Amino acid sequence: MIEGVEQNAVKWERLFPDSKRRSLAQSYVDRAATIPEVKRVEAINVVNYDGAKRQMLVTITDGKINPTDEAFNAVLDAYDKVCPDLASRRVLGSPQIVSQDQYNDVLIVQDGYKDQEVTPLWENPSLKIPA
């Protein structure tokens, strides 16, 4: 059990070397995990062809073409609680809120990236997600 906790801590430290950003990201994921419409939260690290690096927090929710209004609003409320001010929003960045279809169609099949790494941060254990 301790080994799993240590591995998880190492994963978070690798993804978010800045302790303030890591703390905000963990708080955001913890809050998002309480929303029934949220299927999973992932960190996507991308490297553009020009060498620029960026990281996105992606929240995948219920919804066919778009996230449902309930899911979208609940995720934004969670984000507002974790990042109530501009300073914390600058540190964490804004989350991407998408439906499973949007995720499959847009985020994974991006041509503008030289490299990308997708790391699951949390997955709703009660929902089955198509591969």
Stockholm file with secondary structure:
# STOCKHOLM 1.0

chainA/1-131         MIEGVEQNAVKWERLFPDSKRRSLAQSYVDRAATIPEVKRVEAINVVNYDGAKRQMLVTITDGKINPTDEAFNAVLDAYDKVCPDLASRRVLGSPQIVSQDQYNDVLIVQDGYKDQEVTPLWENPSLKIPA
#=GR chainA/1-131 SS CHHHHHHHHHHHHHHCCSHHHHHHHHHHHHHHTTCTTEEEEEEEEEEETTSCEEEEEEEEESCSSSCCHHHHHHHHHHHHHHCCSHHHHHHHCCCEEEEHHHIIIIITTCSSEEEEEEEEEEECTTSCCCC
#=GC SS_cons         CHHHHHHHHHHHHHHCCSHHHHHHHHHHHHHHTTCTTEEEEEEEEEEETTSCEEEEEEEEESCSSSCCHHHHHHHHHHHHHHCCSHHHHHHHCCCEEEEHHHIIIIITTCSSEEEEEEEEEEECTTSCCCC
//
